[in-house]
Amino acid sequence: MKIKHINVHVIKSELEVPFAFSQGWVNQRAATLIEIITNEGITGWGECFPQGLEPPEIAAAAVENCFSEILKNQNPLDTERLWFEMYNGSRDFGRKGSVMAAISGIDIALWDIAGKFYNKPVSQLLGGAFRETVQPYATGFYRIKGQGESSRLAEEALSHYEKGFRLMKIKLGFGLQDDMAVMRAIQESISGLGVTLMVDTNHAYGRRDALTLGHKLSEFDLRWYEEPVVPEDLESYAELRRSLPMAIAGGENEHGLYGFKSLFAAGAVDTAQPDIGSCGGFTSARHIVTLAQAFGVEINPHVWGSAIAQAASLQLIAALPVSHHSIFSRQPILEYDQSAHPFRRELAEDPIEIEDGLVTIPSRPGIGISVNKKTIERFKR
């Protein structure tokens, strides 16, 4: 089997109501989709995740101008070999960011092809599924105005609860005073309902403010405190982890085997959050998971992409071993973004559903979904 065509699809949709996280305003949802077609008629789909406010065209350019020629006429089942050819070939100008996202999207598509070729879900190819369902958590609580929205966000928490979510991640990073007003309003609205909270500041603060906020947040019994400082500042990550009572999470802006090696060696995180669409795809995720096991770090993937990234993440979650084994060990959870995103449901012929508070992990071959190409044509740019 040989790779014959690599198609890159950049899709975008303007938002009727822009929203903000701590780093800026989101005015559109976008995705860089990778379609790899083989000479045997098997097609694989992948996604390059645009980090933060990244234009999706950057990863698309890396695929088209750097990696396409490397891959043509290669055997798509040679996932490990091809990953290292792409990584080594781009080391001098890659290793992080959009170039790694480009490798990620290609790698996901190659594993999708492999699953379809062997008629197995990717989780089986990764070594087998530890779980068939996963509990989702609602990521939301974005801002419409910026500050002073605690009442609206408290109502949002109740809305998520009514949809069946018992885990919620709150976006902070809008000033310490505003952050605490939001947390207390949300806590009051869900008091007694059995909801577990997490927070994510998207690296809005320096070490001093991140520590101050962390101490104030200790009253909320958080599952984790995510991206408290910028991803480069591993010393501050480690100090926060030593000083605060809650778990420290991060890694959505880290990439590859070597990036996560540095993160773990620094003692920076309790919970690592590689994103399948930017960490290097399934091949790199396998490396990262093995490293995490050796360092005793929990893995819980970051998921903010389209239906393709969501489906790929579910396959990875299925195959994740727990970091600290016991008969009642804590299981990974699925990030389920609640912000406006037309590519999550409309891009899949069979979008994932929440039933009885759980998501069933697809067991169909490959990443487990059928892509709706009409949606791609509708939003392609």
Buried (B, 14 or more C-beta within 10 A) or exposed (E): BEBBEBBBBBBBBEBEEBBBBBEEEBEEBBBBBBBBBBEEEBBBBBBBBBBEEBBBBBBBBBBBEBBBEBBEEBEBBEBEEBBEBBBEBBEEEBBBBBBBBBBBBBBBBBBBBBBBBBEBBBBBBBEEBBBEBBBBBBBBBBBEEEBEBBEBBBEBBBEBBEEBBBBBBBBBBBBBEBBBBBBBBBBEBBEEEEBBBBBBBBBBBEBEBBBEBBEBBEEBEBBBBBBBBBBEBBEBBBBBBEEBEBBBBBBBBBBBBBBBBEBBEBBBBBBBBBBBBBBBBBBBBBBBBEBBBEBEBBBBBBBBBBBBBBBBBBBBBBBBBBBEEEEEEEBBBBBBBBBBBBBBBBBBEEBBEBEEEBBBBBBBBBBBBEBBEEBBEEBEE
